[in-house]
């Protein structure tokens, strides 16, 4: 599925909004991994800092925001699966 996300954070001009398409599975969406993918993409590709706030087109606050943006100009990213903890990470 393709979800429109908004990431709010700070850049050199102060508070700003970044708009990102996130490709994810239904399970990734339900687990909120699309938010992490959007945030990580913005952190990796723009000079920004926190605090970070994310919403998507289905969140009450996101409905109005996504309608105000020209989505042809949006970045696009694919959500990654969460890594399972390795045996070395456990306290056994």
Secondary structure, 3 states (H helix, E strand, C coil): CEEEEEEEEEECCEEEEEEEEEECCHHHHHCCHHHHHHHHHHHHHCCCEEEEEEEECCCHHHHHHHHCCCHHHCEEEECCCCCCCCHHHCCC
